[in-house]
């Protein structure tokens, strides 16, 4: 039986941790690629040497050569600059756009049938760069943002109520950034909306903390940005695709009229399976939610227009 193959571009904190999760779950053979010589080779060898202890048979290869990524089922793009303290996601725009464009062009030459999972920030704008650079249909270009934002929201809900994270669900729409749109009425503990379990003030406090969740970590770390939760979130998407699980996860996908938005990557709930983004789940929004979603989409549109200027 042919084994799954996942290439992770960018062997930094997010990339290497994603590679570790995929390999240790035995989900796929993993190729780590970076522009820095020795870095992906060193990390891949270190991860491979953990395999006997962790008890998995996934192979790990580190390389600077895209030929080694040939025939990948999924290419995860994490290459770029991480946000520094005081730096907004927008500051990263032009520099990371150049990096994402070049790595996607190189990677898809060797894996024309792959699914691209984009992680580099500013996320929604980088998805536009990736779909342009690859020429792929929208089903095969998917951005990781909503899973992370939902995970952060779930963490804060569980902390607030003293309940297991396992019983929490969170529903987050919109762009990845300060304008994201958490939907408290669809965010639940064991099926009970959190609006029934907390005051509106506490709900708003958790929503605000979620929207600035990335910045909170950057401020604490002082150098670099979050990577454990981003890597876990990326892993969850890769798992759903490779095992055709049809998980319903919030992902950045190219909307073509859904939610009243056309031609923009924005976070919405989708079904993820072997075909990539197999379906968008559309729900009716209240006028307030719809206004927040449109504001969030406008913020994404502004970034994309800056890119194209
Ligand atoms: N080709 C390949 N790799 C590259 C290139 C390139 N052109 N340019 C940069 N890289 C590599 C860097 O050498 C580095 O090893 O990308 C890696 C990025 O790793 P980190 O700096 O550790 O950043 P990380 O924390 O992993 O975040 C990566 O994910 O969550 C987002 O905002 C985050 O955009 C950032 C990305």
Boltz pocket constraint, residues with backbone or C-beta under 6 A from the ligand:
constraints:
  - pocket:
      binder: B
      contacts: [[A, 9], [A, 10], [A, 11], [A, 12], [A, 13], [A, 14], [A, 15], [A, 33], [A, 34], [A, 35], [A, 36], [A, 39], [A, 77], [A, 78], [A, 79], [A, 80], [A, 81], [A, 82], [A, 83], [A, 96], [A, 99], [A, 102], [A, 103], [A, 119], [A, 120], [A, 121], [A, 122], [A, 224], [A, 225], [A, 226], [A, 227], [A, 230]]
      max_distance: 6.0
